[in-house]
Amino acid sequence: MPHTHGDQGMGVRAIPHVSRIRAPYRPIVEINARYSRLPIAEGFNWDTAFAEIAGGEWYLVAFRSKHRADADDAYLTWLDERASRAASRYPGFMYYFIGTPRADGCCLSFCRWRSRPDAVAAAADPEHREAMVNGLPFFEHYLLERYRVLKQGGALSFLPLDVRPGAA
């Protein structure tokens, strides 16, 4: 269900964002208005979202970007929604968080997968590739971060992965 972030002095643009979730998982939501600039483990309600999960291992791809000042944010949101729809059709898809750009253009979206091979398959989807190619001109810069997410003994860890540039 879409919702809109108000500015409320936090420097967040009032653009709706949508997150897709595959049941039975709880929603992952931002707990700090500066989430796009924080380490991935600090900006979201991970402990709450994973509270009922005893343990496991997942793959997470985070897309950090800075929108150009003249970027069409509505178009970028539309592209992000297309990419999330494409991702949700693939086995192994678990969660897609579509971020809301801050007033300074910084944004963070991420997708959680059962495994890296699942993410790689979805990244090759033509709809995802088209959204990626069409969106790139609107960014001053972007960075893909990849993590092994591990819950063991009640503790949740985000372990950065060294994956070659351009890979999912």
N, C-alpha and C positions, 0 to 999 in steps of 0.2 A: 504494500500500500504506500503510495507516495506521500511525502510530507515535505514541508518547506521550512527551511531554517530562516528565522528572522535575523536581522543584523544584530540587534541587542548589544551594540557596542563591541562586538567580537570581530568585526571585519569580515563577516561571512555574507556573500551575495545571496539574495533571496531567490534561489533557483531550486525547483523541486529536485530531490534525488530519490531514486528507487533502489531498493535492494532486493535481490532474489534469493530465496532460501529453499532448500530441499528438506522437507520434514525428515526427522523429528527434531531438528536442531533449533536452538533458540536464536533469536536475532542478535547480530553483532552490531552495536551502535557506538557512536563516538561518545566519549565521556569528557572530552576536552575540546573546546572550540579550535584549538591550535593543532588538532590531530594530524593535519597534513604536514606539519613540520616536526612532529615528534617521532621517536623510534616507534616502529609498528606495535611493539608490546605495550606502549604507554598511553595510546590515545583512545583505546576501545575497552569495552566491558568484557574482555576475554574470560575472566574468572567466572562471571555470571553465565556467559554463553556456553562455557564448557563445564559448568558445575555438575551436571548430571551425567557426564561422560567419564567413565572410570579411567580410561586410558586409551592411547592410540597414537598414530602418526599420520600426518597429512602434509600436503604441499600447498604453499601459499605464494601467489604472485602479486606483488604490489606495484602499482603504476603511479609514481610521483611525477607531477608535472607543474610547470608554471605556464599559464595561459598568456599569450601575447595580449597587450592592452587592447588591440583591435579584434580580438578573437570573438567569434560568434558563439557565446556560451550555450545558447539554446540548441544550436546545431551540434556542438560537441556533446551535450547531454543526450541528444537524439542518437548520435553515433555510439555513445557509451551504452545506451539502452539496447541498441541493435547487437552490439558485441555481447552484452549480458544474455540476451535472448538466445544467441547462437551458442554461447557457453552452456546454457542450461539444458540444451538438447543432448549433451554428451554424457555418457556414463562417467561416473566419478565426480561430476559437478556437485558441489555442496553449498557454496555461498558466494554471492557476488555483491559487493558493497560499492555503490556508485557515489563517489564523493561530491561534495558541493564546493565549488571554487571560492576561496576567500577573496576579499576585496583586493588583495595584492596579486591575485591570479594563481596562488598555490593551491594544488588539489591533490588528493590521494584517493585512488580506487583500488580495490583488491579482489581477488578471487581465490577461494579455498577449494582444493581438490583432494580427492582420495589419494592421488599419486601424481608424480611428475609425468609419466606417460599419458595419463588422462588429460593433463593440461596441454601437453605438446599436441595431442590429437585435435583438441578444440582450437588451439592457436592457428592451426592450418585451415580451419573452416573458411570458405570464401567470404562469408558475411563478416566474420571477424577481421580477416585480412583487409577487406574493403574499408571497414570502419577505421582500422589502424592507418592505412595509407591516406585516407581523406582527412583524418584528424591531425596528422603530423604538422602540416603547415601552420596550425594555430598555436603551437607551443614554442615558447622561447627555449625551453629545454625540457627533457623528461629523463626519467631513470626507472628501469625495471629492477625490482628487488625480488629475490627468490629466497624462500625460507622452508626449512623442514620444521614443522610444528609438531612438538612432542609433548604428550601428557603422560607422565609417569609418577607414581606415588603421590598423586594429588597436585603435582607441580606442572605448570605449563611453561614450555620453553620455545623460543623462536631462534632457530639456529640458521644463520645466514649461509647460503650456498654459493659456491663459486661456479657459476654456469657461464659458458662462453657467451659473449654479446650476441644479441639477436635471437637467442634460443628462449623457449618458454620456460 
